[in-house]
Amino acid sequence: MSRPVGIALAVALLVAAGLMWFRASERSASAAEDLAVVATRATEAAWPEAVRTHYADPGASLIWIHQPRHREQMAAALDRAALEGISDEELDVAGVREHLVRVEEGSQTERAESELELSSALLRLADVYARGSRLLTDTEVEWRMDRDPEPDHTFLAAVAETGVAPALDSLRPVIDVHDRTVDALARYRTRAEGEGEWPRITHVVETAVERGDTHPVVAEIRNRLRGGMDDAERALAESGSDRAEHLDDDLAKAIALFQARHGIAVDSVAGPETIAAMNVSLADRIDQLALNLDRFRRLPRDFGERAILVNVAGFELRVLEHNRPTLQMAVVVGQPEWRTNVFSDSIEYLEVNPYWHVPESIEAAETLPRAQEDPNYLTENRISVVAEGDNLGDPIDPSGIDWAEMSADDMPYDFRQEPGPENALGQIKFMFPNDYNIYLHDTPADALFQEDFRAFSHGCIRLERPFELAEYVLRHGSEYTAEELAAVRESGERTRFDLSTPLPVYIAYLTAWVDDDGRVRFHQDVYDLDEKEEAALGRAS
């Protein structure tokens, strides 16, 4: 290279470097000006506190202006939120997308406003992931669950540091069934957008149609199952399509699978309940999946090392270890008129061979009227009478009491059922003291666990295998052994086992559950909460 050419190249490089420095300085000055304008606007009371706090920090940085990566991730987050059942109304998606454009192309004042609007919108989305829909906060939905903390200014600082996507990922539920439900929602929506609604059954039958029967409604049932979303049901319904109106063995099996997935007594018979479930529209099932995704978000993001999850609508209990089920059993829950509340707490102790302290509501509605009707009722059912408020006191002789003169409002007594095989709580109860007087317990009525519909209690939760759960709880939360538990159980003596490590318990209401293999189960809405919550979310038809 000749000397003049070398000098020219060096000069060119110096000029280019100077230009780059000048442009960087210009961008830096522009960013500083934009940040100053944003910080001033952020002092207005109309913005969320977390937004005001973030931009008031001297070390704060802009999240959206001059940040194309963050804007791209926000646009992607809106798309993903829709896939996860979060409605446009929840976020004002159209408005957010307008601000994504304005924050890049608008005037300095417009950019400042859009910076604040986007940060506010991202906080709303983060709050939905962390705590569930805000549309339900002013509506009585009978959900009293301790929720994760509301995202604050530290969340915005994390977004500025790492980006939108990882910050939101840190808030999404980690329990596997959440992601399986997202996948199921996508499959159901794809079906709706492609083939449309599944077939409807129009024939009305006065008596149930059974295996071996031939009836026009059978052809519609076959067509409905062939057009459904379950692979096994579709294949079985297809196999006998040459005799469409005949309820053959394969169609009976398909009906049984459908019944099992929908919480209906499995009898392979096409009765009114089964047909009604088949006629729930695809659109309604899509809404149901989206609603239950929000219910998962109202539960803890991470259940921790160990927790119990009771699904009232599914009549089932799961013990979770690091968010994976390790023990599962059937439960009996409250009747619709004696609902099991939806809430969270922690099991503090177990009581073996317990008393049953009859709740005031049951005293008034059942125990006192029966004692008045039958003088032997209390003795025959091992129910003691104790002074009001003295649950552990000595029994009072009921024969000296004029029950006919008693009323529930002014009765100076309480009822207590003594330990024994007929005790309503069985031989063990799991206590997490709460305002609802609800707990987990054994039951002498084992036959109820054979039923598909298991809403029979007065609100407490009866366990299919209580001592298996007790051994697990004591093994991981105390120094007591299974042998000590068995000895106390055999003794008949009322004994309390305190836990050194309380076990969190979450009593939830989930009307959709997707199994490990992707099979979708829809539970009965035993307390009619789905329609109520759908209305609050703006999705009820």
DOVEX-735855 format. One record per residue: residue in one letter; x, y, z of N, C-alpha, C, CB in turn. Coordinates in steps of 0.2 Angstrom, whole numbers, plus 5000, padded with zeros to 4 digits. Glycine has a CB too. Example, Ala and Ser with C-alpha at 12.3 -4.5 7.8 and 13.67 -1.06 7.14 Angstrom:
2
a506649725039506249785039506649845039505749785045
s506449895035506849955036506450005039507049975029
This chain:
541
m500449945000500050005000500550065000499550005006
s500350114995500750174995500550225001500650214988
r501050265002500950315008500350355007501550355009
p500150385001499550425001498950385002499550464994
v498950325000498350285001498250265008498350214996
g498850255011498750235018498550295022499450215021
i498750355021498550415024497750425023498950475022
a497550415017496850425016496450375019496750415008
l496650315020496250265023496250275031496550195022
a496750305033496750315041496350375042497450335043
v496350425038495850485038495150465038496050535033
a495050415033494350395033494050355039494250345026
l494550315042494350275048494250325053494850225049
l494650375054494550425059493850465058495150475059
v493750485052493050515051492450475053493050535044
a492550405051491950365052491950355060492150295049
a492450345063492450335071492150395074493150325073
g492350455071492050515074491350525073492450575071
l491150505067490450505065490050455070490250485058
m490350395071489950345075489950375082490350285075
w490450405085490450435091489950495092491150465093
f489950535086489450585086488750565087489550635080
r488550515083487950485083487750455089487850435077
a488250415092488050385099487950435104488750345101
s488350495104488250545108487550575107488750595108
e487350585101486750615099486150565102486650625091
r486250505101485750455104485750455111485850385101
s486250465114486350465121485950535124487050465124
a486150585121485750645122485050645121486050705118
s484850615116484150605114483750565120484050575107
a484150505121483850465127483750495133484250395127
a484250535135484250575141483650625141484950615142
e483550655135483050705135482350665136483050745128
d482350615132481650575132481550545140481750515128
l482050525143481950495150481750555154482650465152
a482050615153481850675157481150685156482250735156
v480850685150480150705149479750645152480050705141
v479950585151479550525154479550535162479850465152
a480050545165480150555172479650605174480850565174
t479650665171479150715173478450695172479250785169
r478250665167477550645166477350585171477450615159
a477850545173477750495177477550515184478350445178
t477650575186477450605193476750605193477850665194
e476350605188475650615188475350555192475350625181
a474850575196474550525200474150475196474050555205
a473950485190473550435186473950375184473350475179
w474550375185474950315183475050265189475650335180
p475050205188475150155193475750175198475150085191
e475750155204476250175208476950145206476050155216
a476850085204477450045202477850085196477349975200
v477450115191477650155186478050215188477150165181
r477650255193477950315196478550305199477450345200
t478650245203479250225207479750215202479050175212
h479650175197480150155193480550215189479950105187
y480150255187480450315183480650375187479850345178
a480450365194480750415199481450395201480250425205
d481650335200482350315202482850345198482350235201
p483350385201483850415197484250365192484350445201
g484250305194484550255189484150215184484950205194
a483550245184483050215179483250225172482350245180
s483050175168483150175161482450165157483650125158
l482450195151481850185147481750115145481850235141
i481150085145481050015143480850015136480449995147
w480550065133480250055126480550105121479450065126
i480650165123480950215118481650185117480950285121
h481850185111482550165109482650095110483050205112
q482150055112482249975113481849935109482049965121
p482049925103481649885098481549815101481949885091
r482049785104482049715107481449705111482649695110
h481349755116480849755121480149765117480949805126
r480149805112479449815109479249745105479549875104
e479749715102479649655099479349605103480249625095
q479649595109479449545114478749565117479949545120
m478649625118477949645120477449625115477949725121
a477549635109477049615103476949535104477349635096
a477549505105477549425105477149405111478249395105
a477249445117476849435123476149435122477149475129
l475949485119475149495117474949435114475049555113
d475249405109475049345105475049285110475549335099
r475549285114475549225118475049225124476249215122
a474849285126474349295131473649275128474249365133
a473549285122472949265119472949185119472849295112
l473449155117473549085117473349055124474149055114
e473549085129473449065136472749085139474049095140
g472349105135471649115137471549185140471449065142
i471949235139471949305142471549345137472649335144
s471049375139470549405134470849475132469849415136
d470649495126470949565124470649615128470649575116
e470049605131469749655136470149665142469049635138
e470549615144470949615150471549665149471249545151
l471749675143472349715142472249775137472849665139
d471649775134471549825128472149815123471649895131
v472149755120472649745116472749785110472549675113
a472249815107472249855101472549925103471549875099
g472449945109472750005112473449995113472450035118
v473649945116474349925117474749925110474449865121
r474449895105474849895099474949965096474449845094
e474450005097474550075094475050105098473850115096
h475150095104475750125108476350095106475650125116
l476450035104477050005102477250045095476949935100
v476850065091476950105085477150175087476450105080
r476750205091476850275093477550295097476350305097
v477750245101478350245105478950255101478350195110
e478850225095479450225090479350285085479450165086
e478750305083478650355078478350415080478250325072
g478150425086477750485088478250545089477350475093
s477950595091478350655094478650635101477950725094
q479050685103479350665110478850665115479850725111
t478350705115477750705120477350635119477350765119
e477250615113476850555112477250495114476650545104
r477950495112478350445114478350435122479050455112
a478350485125478450485133477750455135478450555136
e477150475133476550455135476550375133475950485131
s476750355127476750285126477150245130476850275118
e477750275132478250235136477850215143478850285138
l477550265146477150255152476550205151476950325155
e476150215145475650175144475850095143475250195138
l476450085140476650015139476849985145477250025133
s477250025149477450005156476849985160477850055159
s476350025160475650015164475349945161475250065163
a475349945154475049885151475449815153474949885144
l476049825153476449765155476349745162477249775153
l476249795166476149775173475449745174476149845178
r474949765170474349735170474349655168473749765166
l474749645162474849575160475249535165475249575153
a475749565168476149535173475649515179476749575176
d475249555181474749545187474349485185474349605189
v474049485179473649425177474049365178473349435170
y474649355175475049295176475149275183475749305172
a475249325187475449315194474849305199475849375197
r474249335197473749335202473049315199473749395205
g473049305192472349295189472049355187471949255194
s471449355184471149405180470949465185470549385177
r471049525183470849585187470049595186471249645185
l469749565181469049575180468649545185468849545173
l468949495189468649465194468749495201468849395194
t469149545202469249565208468749605212469849615208
d468249635208467649665211467049625210467549735207
t467149565209466549515208466649465214466549485201
e466049445217466049395222466049325218465449395226
v466649295218466749225214466949175219467249235209
e466849185226466949135231467649105230466449085230
w468149145229468849115228469249155233469149125221
r469449125239469849155244470549125245469449145251
m470949125240471549095239472149155241471649065233
d472649135245473149185246473549185239473649155251
r473649245236473949245230474649265230473549295225
d475049255225475749285224475749355225476049255218
p476249395227476249465227476149495220476949485230
e475849555221475749595215476449625212475249655216
p476549615205477149645203477249715204477249625195
d477849735206477949805207478549835203478149815215
h478749895205479349925201479949885200479549995205
t480049835205480649795204480549745197480749745210
f479849735196479749695190479949735184478949675189
l479749805184479949845178480749855177479649915179
a481049855183481749855183482049795180482049865190
a481749735181481949675178481849675171481649615182
v481249705169481149705162481649745158480449735160
a481849805161482349845158483049815158482449915162
e483149765162483849735163483849675158483949715170
t483349635158483349565155482849555149483249515160
g482349605149481849595143481149575146482149545138
v480749585141480049565143479949495144479549595137
a480149455139480049385139480249345145480349345133
p480849355147481049315154480749345160481849325154
a480549405160480249435166479549405166480149515165
l479149395161478449365161478549295163478149375155
d479049265160479149185161479249175169479749165157
s479549225172479649215179478949215183480049265182
l478449235180477749235184477249185182477449305182
r477349145176476949095174476949035178477049075166
p476349005179476248945183476748895181475548915183
v477048855185477548805183477248735183478148805187
i476648725186476348655187476148635180475648665191
d476348575178476348545171475648555168476548475171
v475148545172474448545169474248605166473948525175
h474548665169474448725165474648725158474848785169
d475248705157475448705150475048655146476248685150
r474848595149474448555145473748585143474348485149
t473548625148472848655146472948705141472648685153
v473548745141473648795135473648755129474348825136
d474048695128474048655122473348635120474448595123
a472948615125472248585124471848645121471948555130
l471948705124471548765121471748775114471648825126
a472348775112472548785105472248735101473348775105
r472248665103471948615099471148625098472048545102
y470848645103470048665102469948725098469748675109
r470348775099470248835094470448815087470748885097
t470948775086471148755079470548725076471748715079
r470248675080469648635077469048685076469448585083
a468948735080468448785079468548825073468348825085
e469148845072469348885066469348845059469948915067
g469448775060469448735054468748705053469948685055
e468648655056467948615055467348645058468048545058
g467448695063466948725066466648685071466348745061
e466048695073465648665079465548595078464948695080
w465648555083465448485082464748475082465748445088
p464548415079463848395078463348405084463748335075
r462748425084462348425089461748375089461948495089
i461548345095461048295095460348325096461248245101
t459948315091459248345091458748305093459148375084
h458848235092458248195095458148195102458448125092
v457548195104457348195111457148125113456848245113
v457448085118457348025120456948025127457947975120
e456447985127456047985133456347935138455347965132
t456647875135457047825140457747825137456647765140
a458147805141458847795139458947745134459347785145
v459447755130459547705124460147665127459747745117
e460147595126460647555129460947515124460347505134
r461547475126461847435121461447385118462447395125
g461447375112461047335108460447365105460847275112
d460247425107459647465105459747495098459447515109
t459247495094459247535087458747595088459147485081
h459047655086458647715087458947765083458547735095
p458547815080458847865076459347915080458347915074
v459247915087459647965091460347935091459447965098
v460447865090461147835090461547855085461047755090
a461247865079461647895073461947965075461147895067
e461548005078461748075080462348065085461148115083
i462248025090462748015095463347985092462547965101
r463347945087463947915084464247975080463747865079
n463848015077464148075073464448125077463548105069
r464148135083464448185088465148155090463948195094
l465148095092465848065095466348065089465747995098
r466148045083466548045077466848115076466248025071
g466448165078466648235077466948275083466048275074
g467048235088467348265094468148265094467148215100
m468448285100469148295100469548235103469248355104
d469148185105469548125109469648075103469148105115
d470348055102470548005097470147945098471248005097
a470147915104469947845106469147845105470047825113
e468847895107468147905106467947905098467847965109
r468347945095468147945087468247885084468648005084
a468847845086468947785082468447735084469647755084
l468247725090467647675092467047695089467647675099
a466847765088466247785085466247765078466047855086
e466847775075466847765067466747685065467547785065
s466947645070467047575068466347545066467347535074
g465847565069465147535067464747585063464847525074
s465047625059464647675055464247645050465147725052
d464347585048463947545043463247535045464247485040
r463147535052462447525055462447585060462447455059
a462347645057462447705061461947705067462347765057
e461347675066460847685072460847625077460147685068
h461347585076461347525081461847545086461547465077
l461747535093462147555098462547485099461847575105
d463147475096463547415096464047425102463847405090
d464447375103464947365108465447425108465247305108
d465647435102466147495101465847555103466447495094
l465247575101464947635102464847645110464347645098
a464647585113464547585120465147605124464247515122
k465747575121466447595124466547665123466947545121
a466447695117466547765116466147805121466347785109
i465447785122465047825127465347825134464347795126
a465547765136465847755142466447805143466047685143
l466947805138467547845138467247925139467947845132
f466747945135466548005136466248025142465948025130
q465847975145465647985152466147995157465147925154
a466647955157467247955161467548025161467747895160
r467648055155467948115154467548175157468148125147
h466948165157466448215159466148215166465948225154
g466448165170466148155177465448135177466148225180
i465248095173464548065172464647985174464248065165
a464147965178464147885180464247845173463547865183
v464847805173464947765168464547705167465747745168
d464047705163463647645161463547635154462947665165
s463847665150463847655142463147665140464047585141
v462647705144461947715142461847785139461447695147
a461547795134461447865131460747895135461347865124
g460847925141460347955144460348025144460347935151
p459848065147459848135146460448175148459248165150
e460748145154461348185156461948175151461548155163
t462048115149462548105144462448145137462648035142
i461848145135461648185129461748265130460948175127
a461548285136461648355138462348375138461348375145
a462848335140463548345140463748345133463948295145
m463548305129463748305122463548365118463448245118
n462948395121462748455117463048525120461948455118
v463448515125463848575126464248595120464248565133
s464248655118464548675112465348675112464348745110
l465648675107466348685106466548745109466648665099
a466248805107466348865110466348875117465848915106
d465848835120465848845127466348805131465148815130
r466648745128467148715130467848755130467248645127
i467848795124468448835124468448885129468448865117
d467848915130467848965136468048935143467148995136
q467748865144467948835150468648825151467548765150
l469048805145469748795146470048855148470048765139
a469848915144470148975146470049005153469949035141
l469448985155469249005162469748965167468548995164
n469848905166470248865171470948885170470048795169
l471148905165471848935165471948995169472048955157
d471449035170471449085174471449065181470849135173
r471049015183471048985189471748955191470548925190
f472048925187472748905188473248965190473048865182
r473049025187473449085189473349105195473349135183
r472749095198472549115205472849075210471749115205
l473049015208473448975213474148995213473448895211
p474548965218475248985218475648975211475648955224
r476049015209476448995203476848935205476949055202
d477148925211477548875212477348845219478348895213
f477148785219476848755225477348735230476448695224
g477948745228478548725233478748655234478348755240
e479048635239479348575240478748525241479748565246
r478248535245477648495246477048535247477748445252
a476448515244475848545245475248495244475748605241
i474648505246474048465244473648515240473748445251
l473448485235472948525230472348485230473248535223
v471748505232471148475232470748515226470748485239
n470448475222470048495217469348485218470248475209
v468948525221468248515223467848495217467948575226
a467848525211467448505205467648435203467548555200
g468248415204468448355201468448295206469148355199
f468248315213468148265218468848225219467648215217
e469348265219470048225219470548265223470348215212
l471048235226471548265230472248245227471548245238
r472748285226473348265224473848295229473548295217
v474348255231474948285235475448295230475248225240
l475748355230476248385225476848385228476048455222
e477348365225478048375227478448405221478448305228
h478648475222478948515217478448515211479648485215
n477848525212477348535207477148475203477548585203
r477348415205477148355202476848315207477848315199
p476248275205475848235209476248175211475148215206
t476248155218476548095220476048055223477148115225
l475448075225474948035228474248065226475048035236
q473848025225473148045222472648005225473148055214
m472048035227471447995229470848035228471547985237
a470247995228469648025228469448065234469047975226
v468948115234468748145240467948155239469048215241
v467648165244466948185244466948255247466448135249
v466548295243466548375245465848395247466848415239
g465748455248465048485251464548475245465148555253
q463948465248463348475243463248545241462748445247
p462948555235462848625233462548665238462348615227
e462148645242461848685248462248685254461148655250
w462848645254463348655259464048655256463248585264
r464148705253464748705248465448705252464748775244
t465848675249466548675252466848735249466948615249
n467148775254467448845252468048835248467548885258
v468248885244468848885240469348935243468748905232
f469848905246470348945250470948905251470048965257
s471448935254472148905256472248915263472648935251
d472648865266472848865273473448815273472248845277
s473648795279474148745281473948695286474848785283
i474048635285473848585290474348585296473848505287
e474148595302474548605308474548545312474348665312
y474048505312474048445316473548395314473948465324
l473648335316473148275314472848255321473548215311
e472248235321471948205327471648135325471348255330
v471948085329471748025328471148005333472347975328
n470647965331470047955335469748015338470247905341
p469548055333469348125335468648125338469448175330
y468448175342467848195343467548235336467748245349
w466848225335466648275330466148325334466148235325
h466448385334466048445337465548465332466548495339
v464948455333464448465328464348535326463748435330
p464448565320464348635319463648665320464548645311
e463648725322463048755324462548745318463148835325
s462748755312462248745306461948675306462548765300
i462348625307462048555307461648545314462648505307
e461848575319461448565325460748595324461748615331
a460748655321460048685320459648645315460148755318
a459948625309459548595304459448515305459948605297
e459848485309459848405309459848385316460348375305
t460348395320460448355326459848375331461048375329
l459748435332459248455337458548425335459148535338
p458348435329457648415327457648335328457548435319
r458148305326458148225327458148205334458748195324
a458448245339458448235346457748245348458948275350
q457348295346456648305348456248255345456448375345
e456348225340455948175337456048105340456048175329
d456648095342456848025344457248025350457147985339
p456948015356457348015363457947975363456947995368
n458047925358458647885358459147905353458347805357
y458947955349459447965344460147985346459148025340
l460248025351460848045353461247985356460848095359
t460947945360461347885363461547835357460847855368
e461047825353461147775347461747795343460547765343
n461847865342462347885338462947915342462047945333
r463047895348463647915352463747985352464247875350
i463148025352463248095353463148125360462748135348
s463648155362463548185369463348255369464248175373
v463048275375462848345376463348375381462148345379
v463648435379464148465383463848545384464848465380
a464148575389463948645390464148685384464248675396
e463748735382463948775376464648805377463448835375
g465048795372465748825372466248785375465748895375
d466048725378466448685382466548615378466248675389
n466848615372466848555368467248495371467248575361
l467648515375468048455378467848435385468748475378
g467248465387467048455394466648395395466548515396
d466448375401466148315403465448315400466148305411
p465248255398464548255395463948265400464448185392
i463448295398462848305402462348255400462548375401
d461948225405461448175404460848205400461248145411
p460748175394460248205390459548195392460348185382
s459448145396458848125398458448175403458848055402
g458848215406458648265410458448335407459148285416
i458548335400458448395396457748395393458948405391
d457348445393456748445390456848475383456148495393
w456948425378457148445371456648485368457348385367
a455948465369455448495366455448575367454748465368
e455748595372455748665374456348705371455748675381
m456748665368457448695365457348725358457948635366
s457748775357457748805350458548815349457348865349
a458648815343459448815341459648885343459448805333
d459248935343459449005344459649015352458949055343
d459348985356459448995363459648935367458949025367
m459848875364460048815367460748825371460048755362
p460748805377461448815381461848755380461248835388
y461748715375462148655374462548655367461748595376
d463048615367463348595361463248515360464048615360
f463348495354463348415353464048395351462848395347
r464248335353464848315352464848235351465448325358
q465048215345465048145344465648115346464948125336
e465648055350466248025353466647985348466047985359
p467247975349467647935345467347865344468347925347
g467447835338467147765337467047755330466447755341
p466847695328466847675321466247715317466647605320
e465747735320465247775317465347855317464547755320
n465847875320466047945321466047975314466647955324
a465648035313465648065306466348075303465248125307
l466848085307467448105305467948035304467848145309
g467647975305468047915305468547915310468347915298
q469147895309469647885314470247945314469947825313
i470147985309470648035309470448105305471348015305
k470648155307470548225304471248265303470048265308
f471248305298471848345297471648415298472148325289
m471948445302471748515304472148575302471648515312
f471748615298472048685296471548735299472248685289
p471548755305471048795308470948855303471248825314
n470248865302470048915297469348945299470048895290
d469148995295468549025297467948985295468449095294
y468048945290467448905287467348835291467648885280
n467748815296467748755299467748695295467048755304
i468148705290468248645285468948615286468248675278
y468948545285469548505286469548445282469748495294
l470048405282470048345278469948285284470748335275
h469548235282469448185287469248115284468948205292
d469348065288469147995287468347995287469347945292
t468047945285467347935285467147865285467047965278
p466647845289466347775289465947755283465947765295
a465747805279465347795273465847785267464947855271
d466147735267466647715261466347705255467047655263
a465647685255465347665248465247735244464647635250
l465347785247465247855243465747865238465147915247
f466347835239466947845235466847805228467547815238
q466347755228466247715222465747765217465847655223
e465447815220465047855215465447905211464547895220
d465247925205465547965201465448045203465347955194
f464848055205464648115208464748115216463948145206
r465148155219465348145226465248215230466048115226
a464748245229464648305233464048285238464348365228
f464248255243463748235248463848265255463848155249
s464448295257464548315264464248385265465348315265
h464348405272464148465274464648525273463948465281
g465148505269465748555267466448535269465648615272
c466548485274467148465275467348405269467248425282
i467948395269468248345263468348275266468848385260
r468048225264468148165266468648125261467448125266
l469048085264469648055260469547985259470348075264
e469747965253469647895251470147855255469847885244
r470847875256471347835259471647885265471847805254
p471347895270471547945275472247925278471047965280
f472347865280472947845284473547845279472747785287
e473447835273473947835268474247905268473747815261
l473747955267473948025268474248045274473348075266
a473948015280474248035286474948015287473848005292
e475147955285475847925285476247975281475847855282
y476047995275476448035271476548105275476148055264
v476048135278476148195281476548195287475448225283
l476548145291476948135297477648115295476648075301
r477748085290478448065288478848125285478448015282
h478448175282478848235280478748295284478548245273
g478348295289478148355293478248345301477548375292
s478548285303478548265310479048215311477948255313
e479148195317479648135319479248075321480048155325
y478548085320478148025322478247965316477348045322
t478147905318478247855314477547825312478647795317
a477547785307476947745304476747695310477047715298
e477147665313477047625319476647655325477647585321
e476847715326476547755332475847775330476947815333
l475747795323475147805321474647745321475147835314
a474847695319474447635319474247615326474847575316
a474747615331474647595338474047645341475247605342
v474147705340473647755342472947745339473847825341
r472947725333472347715329471947655332472447705322
e472347605334472147545337471847555344472647485337
s472147595347471947605355471347635355472547655358
g471047675351470447715351470447775355469947665354
e471047795358471147855362471247915357471747845366
r470847965359470948035355471648055356470448085357
t472048065351472748085351472848135346473148025351
r473248185348473448245343474148235341473348315346
f474348235334474948235332475148305329475048175326
d475548345332475748415329476248405324475948455335
l476248445319476748445314477248495315476448455307
s477948475315478448525315478548575309479148495317
t478248545303478248575297477548575294478748545292
p477148635295476548635292476548625285476148695294
l475948585282475948575275475348615272475748495274
p475548655267475148695263474548655260475448745258
v473948675260473348645257473048695253472948605262
y472848685247472448725242471848695240472948755236
i471248725242470648695240470348735234470148695246
a470448705228470348745222469648715219470848735217
y469448755213468848735210469048735202468248785211
l469148675200469448675193468948625189470148645192
t468648655184468148615180468448585174467548655178
a469048595173469448565167470048545169469448615161
w470348485167470948455169471248415163470948415176
v471848425161472148395156472648345159472448445151
d472548275157472948225160473648225157472648155159
d474148185159474848185157474848165149475248135161
d474348125147474348105140473948145136474048035140
g473748205138473448255134472648245134473648255127
r472348195137471648185137471348245142471448115140
v470848275139470448325142469848305146470248385137
r469848315152469248295156468948365159469548255163
f468248365158467848415160467448395166467348445154
h467448425171467148405177466448445178467548425184
q465948415181465348455182465448515186464848405185
d465048565184465048635188464648625194464948695183
v464848595199464348575204464048635208464648525209
y464448685208464248745212464048805207464748765217
d463948785201463748835196464148905196463048855197
l464848895197465248945197465548965190465848935201
d465548925185465848935179465448995175465748875174
e464748995175464349045172464449115175463649025172
k464549105182464649175186465249205184464549155193
e465749165183466449195182466549215175467049145184
e466249175170466249185163465849255162465849135159
a465349265166464949335165465449395167464349335169
a465849385173466249435175466849445170466549415182
l467049395166467549395162467349425155467949335161
g466649425154466349455148466349405143466749505145
r466349335145466349285140465649245140466949235141
a465249255145464649215145464149235139464249225152
s463849175137463349185131462749205134463349125127
